[in-house]
Amino acid sequence: MGSSLGTPPCRWRSFRLHDALSELDRVLDSTPDELDRHRLGLRAARRKRLELISRATERLMARMDAAASGANWKVLLNPAASPKVVRSRAVPARPE
C-alpha cells in the first residue's frame, strides 16, 4: 500500500513505468514524419485545452460581474448587504 502522504502503491508505479517504457519504444519505432504528426497533434490538443479553459474563465468572469452588479444595487438600497461581492469585483482586470 502507499504511504499516508498519497504515494501510490508500488504496483501503480510499475504500471506507470511500464507505460512510459512502452511510449519510449513507440517513439523509437516511429519515423520522423510520424513523430512530427504526433507533435503537431499534441500542439493542437494543447491549443484546444487552452481555448476551453479561456471560454470557461470568460463565462465565470461574466457571472461574477453580473453578481457584483446585482450586489451594487443591493448596496445602494442597503449598504451592509453585500460588501464582499462588491470588493471582489475590484480584482485586477482580466487580460484581453
DSSP file (Angstrom, degrees, kcal/mol; ACC not computed):
  #  RESIDUE AA STRUCTURE BP1 BP2  ACC     N-H-->O    O-->H-N    N-H-->O    O-->H-N    TCO  KAPPA ALPHA  PHI   PSI    X-CA   Y-CA   Z-CA
    1    1 A M              0   0    0      0, 0.0     9,-0.1     0, 0.0     2,-0.0   0.000 360.0 360.0 360.0 159.0    0.0    0.0    0.0
    2    2 A G        -     0   0    0      1,-0.1     2,-0.0     7,-0.1     0, 0.0  -0.282 360.0 -96.6 -76.9 167.6    1.0    3.6   -0.4
    3    3 A S    >   -     0   0    0      4,-0.2     3,-1.4     5,-0.2    -1,-0.1  -0.199  37.1-100.7 -76.0 173.2    2.1    5.9    2.4
    4    4 A S  T 3  S+     0   0    0      1,-0.3    -1,-0.1     2,-0.1    -2,-0.0   0.593 116.8  72.9 -71.7  -9.3   -0.2    8.3    4.2
    5    5 A L  T 3  S-     0   0    0      2,-0.0    -1,-0.3     1,-0.0    -2,-0.0   0.387 121.1 -99.0 -86.5   4.1    1.3   11.1    2.0
    6    6 A G    <   +     0   0    0     -3,-1.4    -2,-0.1     1,-0.3    -4,-0.0   0.583  67.7 156.4  93.0  10.3   -0.5    9.8   -1.0
    7    7 A T        -     0   0    0     -4,-0.1    -1,-0.3     1,-0.1    -4,-0.2  -0.538  45.6-116.8 -68.9 131.3    2.3    7.9   -2.7
    8    8 A P        -     0   0    0      0, 0.0    -5,-0.2     0, 0.0     5,-0.1  -0.300  36.2 -89.8 -68.2 154.2    0.8    5.3   -5.0
    9    9 A P    >>  -     0   0    0      0, 0.0     4,-1.7     0, 0.0     3,-0.9  -0.185  41.7-104.4 -58.0 157.5    1.4    1.6   -4.2
   10   10 A C  H 3> S+     0   0    0      1,-0.3     4,-2.2     2,-0.2     5,-0.2   0.853 120.0  57.4 -55.0 -39.8    4.4    0.0   -5.8
   11   11 A R  H 3> S+     0   0    0      1,-0.2     4,-2.0     2,-0.2    -1,-0.3   0.853 103.5  53.8 -65.8 -32.2    2.4   -1.8   -8.4
   12   12 A W  H <> S+     0   0    0     -3,-0.9     4,-2.5     2,-0.2    -1,-0.2   0.920 108.5  49.4 -65.0 -42.6    0.9    1.5   -9.6
   13   13 A R  H  X S+     0   0    0     -4,-1.7     4,-2.7     1,-0.2    -2,-0.2   0.893 109.4  51.7 -63.3 -37.8    4.4    2.9  -10.1
   14   14 A S  H  X S+     0   0    0     -4,-2.2     4,-2.5     2,-0.2    -1,-0.2   0.874 109.0  50.8 -68.3 -34.2    5.4   -0.2  -12.0
   15   15 A F  H  X S+     0   0    0     -4,-2.0     4,-2.6     2,-0.2    -2,-0.2   0.922 111.9  47.3 -64.5 -43.9    2.4    0.3  -14.3
   16   16 A R  H  X S+     0   0    0     -4,-2.5     4,-2.5     2,-0.2    -2,-0.2   0.906 112.6  49.3 -64.3 -40.3    3.3    3.9  -14.9
   17   17 A L  H  X S+     0   0    0     -4,-2.7     4,-2.7     2,-0.2     5,-0.2   0.922 110.8  50.1 -63.1 -43.8    6.9    2.9  -15.6
   18   18 A H  H  X S+     0   0    0     -4,-2.5     4,-2.6     1,-0.2    -2,-0.2   0.918 111.0  49.4 -60.1 -43.6    5.7    0.2  -18.0
   19   19 A D  H  X S+     0   0    0     -4,-2.6     4,-2.3     2,-0.2    -2,-0.2   0.915 111.3  49.3 -61.9 -42.8    3.5    2.8  -19.8
   20   20 A A  H  X S+     0   0    0     -4,-2.5     4,-2.3     2,-0.2    -2,-0.2   0.911 112.2  47.6 -63.9 -42.1    6.4    5.2  -20.0
   21   21 A L  H  X S+     0   0    0     -4,-2.7     4,-2.5     2,-0.2    -1,-0.2   0.893 110.5  52.2 -66.1 -38.9    8.7    2.5  -21.4
   22   22 A S  H  X S+     0   0    0     -4,-2.6     4,-2.2     2,-0.2    -2,-0.2   0.905 109.5  49.8 -62.2 -41.0    6.0    1.4  -23.9
   23   23 A E  H  X S+     0   0    0     -4,-2.3     4,-2.4     2,-0.2    -2,-0.2   0.907 110.0  50.4 -64.8 -41.5    5.8    5.1  -25.0
   24   24 A L  H  X S+     0   0    0     -4,-2.3     4,-2.7     2,-0.2    -2,-0.2   0.916 109.7  50.8 -62.4 -42.1    9.5    5.3  -25.4
   25   25 A D  H  X S+     0   0    0     -4,-2.5     4,-1.8     1,-0.2    -2,-0.2   0.910 109.7  50.7 -59.5 -42.2    9.5    2.1  -27.5
   26   26 A R  H  X S+     0   0    0     -4,-2.2     4,-0.5     1,-0.2    -2,-0.2   0.914 111.1  48.2 -62.5 -42.8    6.8    3.5  -29.7
   27   27 A V  H >< S+     0   0    0     -4,-2.4     3,-1.1     1,-0.2    -2,-0.2   0.919 110.4  50.7 -64.6 -43.1    8.8    6.7  -30.2
   28   28 A L  H 3< S+     0   0    0     -4,-2.7    -1,-0.2     1,-0.3    -2,-0.2   0.826 111.8  48.3 -64.6 -30.6   11.9    4.8  -31.1
   29   29 A D  H 3< S+     0   0    0     -4,-1.8    -1,-0.3    -5,-0.2    -2,-0.2   0.494  96.1  98.3 -86.5  -3.6   10.0    2.7  -33.6
   30   30 A S  S << S-     0   0    0     -3,-1.1    -3,-0.0    -4,-0.5    -4,-0.0  -0.489  72.8-123.0 -86.8 153.5    8.4    5.8  -35.2
   31   31 A T     >  -     0   0    0     -2,-0.2     4,-2.3     1,-0.1     5,-0.2  -0.518  31.1-107.1 -84.2 161.2    9.5    7.5  -38.3
   32   32 A P  H  > S+     0   0    0      0, 0.0     4,-2.3     0, 0.0     5,-0.2   0.874 121.7  54.1 -57.0 -37.0   10.4   11.2  -38.2
   33   33 A D  H  > S+     0   0    0      2,-0.2     4,-2.4     1,-0.2     5,-0.2   0.907 107.6  49.6 -64.1 -41.1    7.2   12.0  -40.1
   34   34 A E  H  > S+     0   0    0      1,-0.2     4,-2.4     2,-0.2    -1,-0.2   0.904 110.8  50.0 -63.5 -40.7    5.1   10.1  -37.5
   35   35 A L  H  X S+     0   0    0     -4,-2.3     4,-2.7     2,-0.2    -2,-0.2   0.897 109.8  50.8 -65.1 -40.0    6.8   12.0  -34.7
   36   36 A D  H  X S+     0   0    0     -4,-2.3     4,-2.6     2,-0.2    -2,-0.2   0.922 111.1  47.9 -63.4 -43.4    6.1   15.3  -36.4
   37   37 A R  H  X S+     0   0    0     -4,-2.4     4,-2.4     2,-0.2    -2,-0.2   0.907 112.6  49.5 -62.3 -40.9    2.4   14.4  -36.8
   38   38 A H  H  X S+     0   0    0     -4,-2.4     4,-2.5     2,-0.2    -2,-0.2   0.922 111.0  49.3 -63.8 -43.6    2.3   13.4  -33.2
   39   39 A R  H  X S+     0   0    0     -4,-2.7     4,-2.3     2,-0.2    -2,-0.2   0.912 111.7  48.7 -61.8 -43.4    4.0   16.6  -32.1
   40   40 A L  H  X S+     0   0    0     -4,-2.6     4,-2.5     1,-0.2    -1,-0.2   0.889 110.6  51.7 -63.8 -38.9    1.5   18.6  -34.2
   41   41 A G  H  X S+     0   0    0     -4,-2.4     4,-2.5     2,-0.2    -2,-0.2   0.903 109.5  49.1 -63.8 -41.5   -1.4   16.7  -32.6
   42   42 A L  H  X S+     0   0    0     -4,-2.5     4,-2.3     2,-0.2    -2,-0.2   0.911 111.3  50.0 -63.2 -41.7   -0.1   17.4  -29.1
   43   43 A R  H  X S+     0   0    0     -4,-2.3     4,-2.4     2,-0.2    -2,-0.2   0.915 111.9  47.7 -63.2 -43.2    0.2   21.1  -30.0
   44   44 A A  H  X S+     0   0    0     -4,-2.5     4,-2.3     2,-0.2    -2,-0.2   0.904 111.4  50.4 -65.2 -41.3   -3.4   21.2  -31.4
   45   45 A A  H  X S+     0   0    0     -4,-2.5     4,-2.4     2,-0.2    -1,-0.2   0.896 110.9  49.2 -63.7 -39.9   -4.7   19.3  -28.3
   46   46 A R  H  X S+     0   0    0     -4,-2.3     4,-2.5     2,-0.2    -2,-0.2   0.925 110.2  50.5 -65.2 -44.1   -3.0   21.8  -26.0
   47   47 A R  H  X S+     0   0    0     -4,-2.4     4,-2.2     1,-0.2    -2,-0.2   0.901 110.7  50.1 -60.1 -41.2   -4.4   24.8  -28.0
   48   48 A K  H  X S+     0   0    0     -4,-2.3     4,-2.4     2,-0.2    -1,-0.2   0.915 110.0  49.8 -64.5 -43.1   -7.9   23.3  -27.7
   49   49 A R  H  X S+     0   0    0     -4,-2.4     4,-2.5     1,-0.2    -2,-0.2   0.922 110.9  49.8 -61.2 -43.3   -7.5   22.8  -24.0
   50   50 A L  H  X S+     0   0    0     -4,-2.5     4,-2.5     1,-0.2    -1,-0.2   0.887 110.2  50.5 -63.6 -38.6   -6.3   26.4  -23.6
   51   51 A E  H  X S+     0   0    0     -4,-2.2     4,-2.7     2,-0.2    -1,-0.2   0.912 110.8  49.1 -64.6 -42.1   -9.3   27.6  -25.6
   52   52 A L  H  X S+     0   0    0     -4,-2.4     4,-2.4     2,-0.2    -2,-0.2   0.922 112.5  47.5 -62.5 -43.8  -11.7   25.6  -23.5
   53   53 A I  H  X S+     0   0    0     -4,-2.5     4,-2.4     2,-0.2    -2,-0.2   0.910 111.9  50.9 -63.5 -41.8  -10.2   27.0  -20.3
   54   54 A S  H  X S+     0   0    0     -4,-2.5     4,-2.5     2,-0.2    -2,-0.2   0.928 111.3  46.8 -62.3 -46.5  -10.3   30.5  -21.7
   55   55 A R  H  X S+     0   0    0     -4,-2.7     4,-2.3     1,-0.2    -1,-0.2   0.911 113.0  49.2 -63.3 -42.0  -14.0   30.2  -22.6
   56   56 A A  H  X S+     0   0    0     -4,-2.4     4,-2.3     1,-0.2    -1,-0.2   0.898 111.6  49.5 -64.5 -39.2  -14.9   28.8  -19.2
   57   57 A T  H  X S+     0   0    0     -4,-2.4     4,-2.8     2,-0.2    -2,-0.2   0.907 109.5  51.5 -65.6 -41.8  -13.0   31.5  -17.5
   58   58 A E  H  X S+     0   0    0     -4,-2.5     4,-2.3     2,-0.2    -2,-0.2   0.916 110.6  48.5 -61.0 -43.0  -14.8   34.2  -19.6
   59   59 A R  H  X S+     0   0    0     -4,-2.3     4,-2.1     2,-0.2    -2,-0.2   0.915 112.3  49.0 -63.1 -41.9  -18.1   32.7  -18.6
   60   60 A L  H  X S+     0   0    0     -4,-2.3     4,-2.4     1,-0.2    -2,-0.2   0.921 111.0  49.5 -63.3 -44.1  -17.2   32.6  -15.0
   61   61 A M  H  X S+     0   0    0     -4,-2.8     4,-2.6     1,-0.2    -1,-0.2   0.890 109.6  52.2 -63.0 -38.7  -16.0   36.2  -15.1
   62   62 A A  H  X S+     0   0    0     -4,-2.3     4,-2.3     2,-0.2    -1,-0.2   0.904 110.2  48.4 -63.8 -40.8  -19.3   37.3  -16.7
   63   63 A R  H  X S+     0   0    0     -4,-2.1     4,-2.4     2,-0.2    -2,-0.2   0.897 111.7  49.4 -66.0 -39.5  -21.2   35.5  -14.0
   64   64 A M  H  X S+     0   0    0     -4,-2.4     4,-2.6     2,-0.2    -2,-0.2   0.906 110.3  50.7 -66.1 -40.5  -19.1   37.2  -11.3
   65   65 A D  H  X S+     0   0    0     -4,-2.6     4,-2.6     2,-0.2    -2,-0.2   0.912 110.8  49.2 -61.7 -42.2  -19.6   40.6  -13.0
   66   66 A A  H  X S+     0   0    0     -4,-2.3     4,-2.3     2,-0.2    -2,-0.2   0.911 111.9  48.4 -64.2 -41.8  -23.4   40.0  -13.0
   67   67 A A  H  X S+     0   0    0     -4,-2.4     4,-2.2     1,-0.2    -2,-0.2   0.908 112.6  48.6 -64.6 -40.6  -23.4   39.0   -9.4
   68   68 A A  H  X S+     0   0    0     -4,-2.6     4,-2.4     2,-0.2    -2,-0.2   0.887 109.5  52.4 -67.0 -38.4  -21.3   42.1   -8.5
   69   69 A S  H  X S+     0   0    0     -4,-2.6     4,-1.7     2,-0.2    -2,-0.2   0.930 111.1  47.0 -62.5 -44.2  -23.6   44.4  -10.5
   70   70 A G  H  X S+     0   0    0     -4,-2.3     4,-1.8     1,-0.2    -1,-0.2   0.889 111.4  51.5 -62.8 -38.6  -26.6   43.0   -8.6
   71   71 A A  H  X S+     0   0    0     -4,-2.2     4,-2.6     1,-0.2    -1,-0.2   0.866 103.3  59.1 -66.8 -35.5  -24.8   43.4   -5.3
   72   72 A N  H  X S+     0   0    0     -4,-2.4     4,-1.9     1,-0.2    -1,-0.2   0.916 106.1  48.1 -59.5 -41.9  -24.0   47.0   -6.2
   73   73 A W  H  X S+     0   0    0     -4,-1.7     4,-1.6     1,-0.2    -1,-0.2   0.900 110.7  51.2 -64.5 -39.4  -27.7   47.7   -6.5
   74   74 A K  H  X S+     0   0    0     -4,-1.8     4,-3.3     1,-0.2     7,-0.2   0.885 106.9  53.9 -65.0 -36.7  -28.3   46.0   -3.1
   75   75 A V  H  < S+     0   0    0     -4,-2.6    -1,-0.2     1,-0.2    -2,-0.2   0.889 105.3  53.8 -65.1 -37.6  -25.6   48.1   -1.6
   76   76 A L  H  < S+     0   0    0     -4,-1.9    -1,-0.2     1,-0.2    -2,-0.2   0.890 117.3  37.3 -62.0 -36.9  -27.4   51.2   -2.8
   77   77 A L  H  < S+     0   0    0     -4,-1.6    -2,-0.2     1,-0.3    -1,-0.2   0.828 140.6   9.9 -82.9 -33.3  -30.5   50.0   -1.1
   78   78 A N    ><  -     0   0    0     -4,-3.3     3,-2.4    -5,-0.2     4,-0.4  -0.747  67.4-160.6-149.1  93.5  -28.8   48.5    2.0
   79   79 A P  T 3  S+     0   0    0      0, 0.0     3,-0.2     0, 0.0    -4,-0.1   0.679  90.1  52.4 -55.3 -23.2  -25.1   49.4    2.3
   80   80 A A  T 3  S+     0   0    0      1,-0.2    -5,-0.1    -6,-0.1    -6,-0.0   0.443  88.0  88.8 -91.4   0.9  -24.3   46.5    4.7
   81   81 A A  S <  S-     0   0    0     -3,-2.4    -1,-0.2    -7,-0.2    -6,-0.1   0.918 103.0  -2.3 -71.9 -47.1  -25.9   43.8    2.5
   82   82 A S     >  +     0   0    0     -4,-0.4     4,-1.5   -11,-0.2    -1,-0.2  -0.264  66.3 144.5-147.3  55.9  -23.1   42.6    0.2
   83   83 A P  H  > S+     0   0    0      0, 0.0     4,-2.6     0, 0.0     5,-0.2   0.824  74.2  60.9 -67.9 -29.5  -19.7   44.3    0.6
   84   84 A K  H  > S+     0   0    0      2,-0.2     4,-2.1     1,-0.2     5,-0.1   0.922 105.4  46.3 -64.1 -43.2  -17.7   41.2   -0.1
   85   85 A V  H  > S+     0   0    0      2,-0.2     4,-0.9     1,-0.2    -1,-0.2   0.911 113.4  49.5 -66.1 -41.2  -19.1   40.7   -3.6
   86   86 A V  H >< S+     0   0    0     -4,-1.5     3,-0.7     1,-0.2     4,-0.3   0.919 111.9  47.9 -64.8 -42.9  -18.6   44.3   -4.5
   87   87 A R  H >< S+     0   0    0     -4,-2.6     3,-1.6     1,-0.2    -1,-0.2   0.851 104.3  61.4 -66.0 -33.2  -15.0   44.3   -3.2
   88   88 A S  H >< S+     0   0    0     -4,-2.1     3,-1.2     1,-0.3    -1,-0.2   0.769  94.4  63.5 -65.2 -23.3  -14.4   41.1   -5.2
   89   89 A R  T << S+     0   0    0     -4,-0.9    -1,-0.3    -3,-0.7    -2,-0.2   0.681  89.2  70.3 -72.2 -16.5  -15.2   43.0   -8.4
   90   90 A A  T <  S+     0   0    0     -3,-1.6    -1,-0.3    -4,-0.3    -2,-0.2   0.288  71.0 122.0 -85.8  11.0  -12.1   45.2   -7.7
   91   91 A V  S <  S-     0   0    0     -3,-1.2     3,-0.1     1,-0.2    -3,-0.0  -0.304  81.2 -70.6 -66.8 160.2   -9.7   42.4   -8.5
   92   92 A P        -     0   0    0      0, 0.0    -1,-0.2     0, 0.0    -2,-0.0  -0.165  62.5 -95.1 -54.0 145.1   -7.2   43.1  -11.3
   93   93 A A        -     0   0    0     -3,-0.1     3,-0.1     1,-0.1    -3,-0.0  -0.256  41.8-106.8 -62.1 145.8   -8.7   43.2  -14.8
   94   94 A R        -     0   0    0      1,-0.1    -1,-0.1    -3,-0.1     2,-0.1  -0.450  40.5 -99.9 -72.6 147.1   -8.6   40.1  -16.8
   95   95 A P              0   0    0      0, 0.0    -1,-0.1     0, 0.0     0, 0.0  -0.369 360.0 360.0 -67.9 146.0   -6.2   40.0  -19.7
   96   96 A E              0   0    0     -3,-0.1    -2,-0.0    -2,-0.1    -3,-0.0   0.433 360.0 360.0 -87.6 360.0   -7.6   40.7  -23.2
